[in-house]
């Protein structure tokens, strides 16, 4: 072993050339515009801050998703995962949700997580679709391996697309039997599930240039529901 | 019959709750009792409305349970299950107890905790109200029935998807002003109908109904304190009188109706309620309708007598049913956005109307409201309870 750089090179997984996800804008049911864009490694600490309070929210398996995503983001920032990417949804610059995944090889993608902070507007559905769009259309992959931790995820991905079983493959998320989105199923589902327009204006892009976080209390309330009140 | 007054009204926030069924019922009940400010006056009876607790919460005899929870012994206790009309049916039972002289104070509480089961089971338990041999066994669900109903109404009267969206937009806007509402998120015509993104934002549920045409599945509870004239006089404060109640039934299976687009049971129940109140639809200042699906608000607004048949969507288009219109409908946000914990809904509609008549609704207050009307739509229109409330000076 020569020096620390040599060791680091051994510890880092090899990297493929990955295309940049071209940002797009989506009008939500509320009329608000969500910009979907890729994040750089230096933005990861901001995302970790948003995820942190969700580590203790059991509802809809947010705790497991948050904990795993936290690790995946750290691994991405510090080069301990192969070919990962992260996309975020921003409404007026405020984080509404995030998705991530990685490329297994040139043909196959591995979907990791979808975490929605602003609920009730199908933000998660839009972001998951953007993730599939990235794998199939921009990375030109043949298929994406997918599992869901929550029943909501199962309904959104397995049923809505619909995904196909690939149970002989253990997904990286806990070795759960995998489901798969093949290219042809993606294109069949695209009119129903993939939306947004490009290019987006400079002004809109500027509004999404940096990531603002909602207050921690707001994040937890949006995810876990309003605090119960009485009259 | 002796006059009956509503002295107190309270509810929990609707949405997804971590509270138990009895915690929900107790909190709403205590809120209503506090609102009534009964002092030492005892509660003579308790009536609890609920539809699914036996199945999804594995709890029965809710009336007795609530008496015990609130230590209201030896008050009488009843539980009422009448599908989605359970709330107003329980209200009717409470009103009858006071009108007959059997009680002076009755607590009526509606409660449902549906989010404890997944969406499929929740949909199935509500579908169990349909005809077992003619509908349920073929997989009928409430969204399916509402979808077929909507298609017929649209074909017959020229109602379009934009009208359904207008109901959703209006009710979401009202719910945004209601701290007790399940969904406090406004929506736009572009976001749910006209832009390409709307296909994803607002997916199809049961043709022609889309996601934003359907109410959410909610947990929650609502309560009313009913009192006799003597007790009302002692309590003082604003007096809201139960002016009239009407109830009517129709065939269990929707297809057996001569005209499935004619909500006959709503028409009959409303007619009876107005007759008993000595009032007309034109006298009403504020309305709560059972908009489990957007099409139902339009159809019930006609069947209740507010607009001629086939004209409800036109009144909607003219803005007449908005909060600032001539006849505000669903200022609470309706089932569509306030939420629909099934057994609590009929009571919650009346809670909103009591608050409206007392001028306690803050940003969603209908100005100078003196007469109010509610329609609690059970089954798919096979059991409907209509109520008219009036504020006395």
Interface residues (C-beta under 8 A of the other chain):
Chain A: X26 X27 X28 X29 X30 X31 X32 X59 X120 X121 X122 X125 X126 X129 X151 X155 X160 X191 X192 X193 X194 X195 X196 X225 X226 X228 X229 X230 X231
Chain B: X9 X10 X11 X12 X13 X15 X16 X17 X18 X19 X27 X28 X30 X31 X35 X118 X119 X179 X180 X183 X184 X185 X186 X187 X188 X190 X191 X192 X195 X196 X197 X198 X199 X200 X201 X202 X203 X212
